[in-house]
Amino acid sequence: MRYITPITIFALVVVLLIPAFGQSDNLPIVVVRVDDCMASWTYPHTSLDGKSPLRYARDSKIPITWGIIVDYANDGRGIPWQDIKDYLNYAGGEPASHSYHHTDCSSPEQAAQEIASSKQAIEQHLPGYSCTSFIEPGAWVGDACLDSFSKLDNPLGRAIRSVYNQSMAYVVSGIGYGNTYYRHGICSQIGFDNRYTTWTSSTIISTLNSIANSPGQVFIFQIHNVGEGHDPAIVISELVFKAFIDKLVELRSAQKIRIFSFSDVYGNTIGSANPEQKINLVPDADFEGGSPLSQNPFGLWISQGRTAVASAGGVDNSKYIELPDSNSALRTCGLALAPGRYEFSWYQKPEAGTTDSAGLTLNLTVEETGVKTYEVDSKRYTNTSAGQWERKSALLKVPDKIPTARAVFWPGSDNGYKIDNVSLVQAPLDPSVSPTQFTAIPNGSECDLSWDTPTNAEVSSVCIRSSTSTYPVTPSDEQALTVVPAQPGTHQQIAIPITWPQASTIYFSAFAMKANGNFSPPDIAKIAIDRTPPVISAISVMVQSTGTALVRWNCADPESGIIQCRYAVGSCSGGTDIIPWTTTTDSQEALTGLPTAKMFCVSVQAENQFGAVTTAASNMISAGGIEAAERQHDGAHVSISGSISAIFNDCYYLEDINRTRAIRVNGRPSGNEGDIITLTGAISTTASGEREILPD
């Protein structure tokens, strides 16, 4: 291993962005968002005590975020402007733009034209109210559909961010989340219509009970229409709507939830940093809120197989989850998280009468649209003693703009397991206690590791462990990698030899160790192992004079980079009888001593950081120039270099670089007379007996 000189740290500033919730504002938040604001919201229903949905929610003082389509409010298809204003005056809430026209659109530039005009129109019709939120229409598709962070930087995304304080689109997914880190692009988290599930009064009540048991989190409901006469996919019944509103009122009155508009979420839930207050970001984490499996099909928790909720016998003789066999599974909903280091933990207990040898398996992922990486990859956790609840934990690091975490448990083999008290909390490190700024970078047959060593003089060494399934959580977990003498208060680096495992990811943990055996929480890093070989897109050979040539190639591996290339020359593709495999870090090579009396082939290999190799070969080439090419049989492939010497309507002539011989080439050239080119094609003979090349 190679030690690299430490660098002294003169200053270290750590800023922790953690939601600040006191005793009074720890209540979960519900946001009710209404899209389109159709005029049918003003139609009375018998099941709503003869009131319209608009009036029923108004009288219950539910502060709704109204996604207004300007055209609809203007022409009678939507709720009249005066009714919206009356609602806001009495019940609170906010007017939000849902575009001006809500027409099909795939052009970001065209869609961007509606951004400012819709805001201006809404504020003109609703004087005294600011329109600070935008809800993207589902009719905007293709490049106009904001479904990734990269699209937030296109003309539409930039227009929204410049005009509105916050927006909803399809970027940040997840049902429950503990803060509002991402101001733009968050999805509506609970689709409250029949596209997702057939909602009933009992399922919405169960869902809200589970939400009420999720302190410090925010949940967004999306509604389109209430009652019959609408697209059945985007409607809920009047009875379900009544149960929803009544339950919101009940939970608010009992001080179990708060109801905010979308803009108020950003104005009221984030305060000063409070590292001592750790909010559990798993909704209904102890399963006490409702019946999250059988009566909650949308799923704050999602079940598979014979998974069930037991009413008693958990860690505190409470409810818990039963996973009776390997066909049963329990999944969290998507959890939208701010960047940072987190600890995921749970309690597990083997079912009576089952073996614990195969363990309880966990997958834990973080993802953004189209991108998913594993923080825990099918790691099996076993109990140290039978018949006891034991706490297990795993670590994860959420990168910026990859915000959604998901976890799934299932028993190995036919073991049965019980699960209780699942937790996900932010776990920032103290730089005076733990290594920080830990990185792991592949470098061929070595791995370069670096970190900031804690300033505590009692730290005697830094222990680094690795795994192919999860970040080690103690200095005895998984595989020992290295132990480095600590130099407190410095930036340390080391390069260690490594054989890259046959796995998709390798996980590293760096622990600060004291002489008495005590250790710190680890900093963590991972490397995605790229087994996809590089791409060699082109090999060109320029014969410069008899027996010499310049070979060039283009290769790329955008995922992990090229560490080295090799070339060889032989009498066939892949052959090495003329020049054996020779390593280079360049993308070209001057070849000498090539045979002039026969054809040869140049082969090239490119290798990435993890040993994945690809091989490509040139066509057969003549270093003897035109004379050697003319000796080949009809149909043989040749590659020669020369100067364009004469151009005719149906052919041209290529002259040897030494100007001693020329050959006819069928067709028109790609260059001009006098240009030096390398030509590849098949040797042929014309009807008059003249040798010619038929270019590829």
Secondary structure, 3 states (H helix, E strand, C coil): CEEEEEEECCCCCCCCCCCCCCCCCCCCEEEEEEEECEHHHHCCCHHHCCCCHHHHHHHCCCCEEEEECHHHHHHCCECCHHHHHHHHHHHCEEEEECCCCCCCECCHHHHHHHHHHHHHHHHHHCCCCCCCEEECCCCECHHHCCCCHHHHHCHHHHHHHHHCCEEEEEEECCCEECCCCCCEEECCCEECCCCCCCCCHHHHHHHHHHHHCCCCCEEEEEECEECCCCCHHHEECHHHHHHHHHHHHHHHHCCCCEEECHHHHHHHCCCCCCCCCCCCCCCCCCCCCCCCCCCCCCCCEEEECCCEEECCCCCCCCCEEEECCCCCEEEECCEECCCEEEEEEEEEEECCCCCCCCCEEEEEEEEECCEEEEEEEEEEECCCCCCCCEEEEEEEEECCCCCEEEEEEEECCCCCEEEEEEEEEECCCCCCCCCEEEEEEEECCEEEEEEECCCCCCEEEEEEEEECCCCCCCCCCCEEEEEEECCCCEEEEEEEECCCCCCCEEEEEEEEEECCCCECCCEEEEEECCCCCCEEEEEEEEEEECCEEEEEEEEECCCCCEEEEEEEEECCCCCCCCEEEEEECCCEEEECCCCCCCCEEEEEEEEECCCCEEEEECCCECCCHHHHHHCCCCCCEEEEEEEEEEECCCEEEEECCCCCCEEEEECCCCCCCCCEEEEEEEEEECCCCCEEEEEC
